[in-house]
C-alpha cells in the first residue's frame, strides 16, 4: 500500500480566482499578530501578498491543531463566506505579512459578473477538502514518522523552491508548529527531524528547511512496499 500523500495526482487546469478579483488595499500584519479569531471572525477571504499565515483551531482539551499554513499567492479565511462566526478558527501572521481581503458581499457581487470566479473558489475548496482527506487518512493509517515525513513533502510541494542539487527549500518551521500540524508532540518531531537529517533527507537551520522531496517520497514508497510484503 502506497502511503497517503505519496501518490501522483493528475488535475485539470484550475481557474485562478485572482484573475477575476479587483486589487484591494494591502493590509500589513506584524509577526504574531492575530488576523481573525472567534471574537473577530473572518468576514470574507484573504490573499497572502507576502509572508505566511497559520490558521488553527483549539480542541476541547486545550491543544491546538494547525489547519493550514498559507504563503504568497494563497487564499485563506474561506469560512467567512458562510458566516461561520461560531467556528473557533484563528489566523495568525507567522512573520511580517501583507494581505488583500475581499468581503463576502464583494465576492458575491463579483461572482454575479464573473461566474468563473465562483468556479475558481469551488475548485480551491475542493482541493483543500482532498488535502484534508489525505491528512485524515495519514492520521489513521500512518505511523508518526511517516506523517512527519509526508508533511515535509507536502510543504515542499506547496511552498518550496527547488535548488540546483534537487533539494526543495521551504521557510523555517518550528518543531512545535510541525507537531501541531501533524498531531504529535514537539519532542517526537525533534527526534524524527534529527533522524531524517542524519539519513540525508533534509537539512535545516533557523533560516530554512531543505527537503530532498523526491528521495524522501521514494523512501516512503519503498518502506510501504516492504511493509506489505
N, C-alpha and C positions, 0 to 999 in steps of 0.2 A: 504493500500500500504506500503510495507516494504521500508524504505528509502534507497537510493543508498549507497552501500558500506557495508550494514549490512548483505546482503545475503551471503550464504556459497557457494564457488565455488569448483568444483572437477576438477583437472587438471591431465593430463598425466604427467609422469615423464619427466622433462626437461633435455636437454643436458646442460652440463657445459662447457662454452666456454673456461674457463681457462685450461681444460684438454687438449685442442688442441693448446694452445699457449705456446711458449717458454718463460722462465723467462727473464725479461729485467732488466736493471739498474733501481734502485729506485731513484726517484727524490723527494726532500724534499721541502715543501712549508710552509711558515710562516702563522700564523693566519692573515686573512685579505688579503693575497697575491692573486693577480689575476692569475689564471692558464691559461685562454684564454679569449679573448673578440673579439669584432668586428674588432679591429685593428690588433690583433694577434689571428686569429680564430683557432679552433680545427683542427688538421690535421689527426686525427685517433680516436681511443678510448683509454680511460684510465681506470685503475682499482685502486680502493682505497685499499691500503695495510693497512693503519692505518689513522684514522682521519675522518673528514667529509667535504663534498664539497656541496656548494649551487650553483645550476645552475638557472640563472634568465634571464629575458629579460625586457626591458623598453618599456612602451607604449608611444604613441604619446603625452599624457598629462603629461609625466614625471614620472608617477608612476611605480613602479617595481612589476613584477609578478614573483614569485618563481615557476619555472617549476618542480624542484625536489631537494631533499636533499639526498645525497648518502654517505654511510658509508662503513665500512670494507667489502671487497669481492664483491663490487658492481661496475659495469661498468657505465661510462658516457662519454659524448662527441661524441656520435654516429653521430651527424650532420656532423662531419668531414669526414665520409665515403662517403658523397655525395658532398663534396666540397662546403658546404653551407657558403661560406665566407661572403655573403651579409646578412646572418641571424644575427640579433643583440643579440646573446646569449653570456652570460658571466658566467664563472665558478670561484668561489671564495672559498678559503680554510676557513672554519669556525673555525678551530683550527689547530695546527701544524699537517700537513698531509703528508703522503708518498704515492707516486703513481708509477705505471708502465704504460707506454704508448707504443702503437703499431701504427705505421703509416698506412695509408690506403694501401700503396703499400705492406707493410708487411702482412696486413690482407688478401689482395688478393692472395698473394703468398702462405700463409698458407692454405687458403681455397682450392686452387688447389690440395694440398697434403692431406688435411684433410677436405673432404666435410662436415663432421658433424659440423665443426666449423661454416660454413655458416648456417646450421640448427639452431645451438645454438643462433647465433646472430639474426636470424629471430624470434625465439621464444621470445628472450629478447625484441625486438622491438614491437612485437605483444602484449606482456603483458603490455608494457608501454602504448601502444595505448588504451588498455582496461582500464587501470588505468586512463588515461586522459578522456576517455569516462565517467567513473564513476564520475570524478570530474566535468565535464561539466554538467552532469545530476543533480548532487548535487547543483551546482551553480544555475541551472534553477529552481529546484523544492524544495530544502530545504531552510528553513529559516536560518539565520546566526547562531543561537545557535546550530542547528543540524549540520551545516557544520563544525563548530569548534569541536564539539564532534566527528564527523566522522573522522576528520583529526587526532585527537589524537589516535583514534582506529587504523587508517592506519599506523601511525608512530610506534605504539606499535607492530603491526604485522611485520613491515619491519625492525625495528632497535632495538627492545626491548629485554630485558632479564627478564624472569618470575621469581619472587621470591616465597618463601615458602607460603606467605599469599595470593598468587594469583595476586598480583599487578605486572604489567609489567614495568620495569624501562627503560626509554629512556634517552639519553643525554639531557642536558638542551637546551631549545629553547627559544629565546627571544620572547616576545609578538609581537614585530614588525615583526620578521621572520614569525611567525604563521599568522599574519594579511596579509602579502604579499603572503603567500601560499593560504589562504582562499579567499582573495579578500574583505577585510573589513578594518576597522580602528583599530589601536592599542588599543584605548580606549575601543572599544567593546570587543576585545579579552580579555583584562584585566578584564572587568566586568564578562564575561562569565566564564573565568577561575576561578574567585573567587566564582561564583555560583556553578560550578562543584566541587570545593574543599569543600565548605560548605555542599554540598549534599553527600560527601564522595566518589565521583567517581575518584578523583585524589588527589595526594599530590605533591607539588613541592617546590624546593629550587633552589639555584644557581648551585647546583651540579647535579640535575637530576629531571625528572618528573616521577612520579609513577602513572600509569593508571590502574584502575581496568577495563580492557578492556571488559571482559565477561559481567560484571554487566552493564557497560555503553552501550554496544551493545544491551543487553536485554532491558534496559531502553528506548533506541531509538525505538526498535521494538514495545514495549508496547505503547509508546507515539503515534507512527504512526498508530497503530491499533485503538487506542481510537479516533484519529482524523478522521478515516474513518467511524466510527460508527455514 
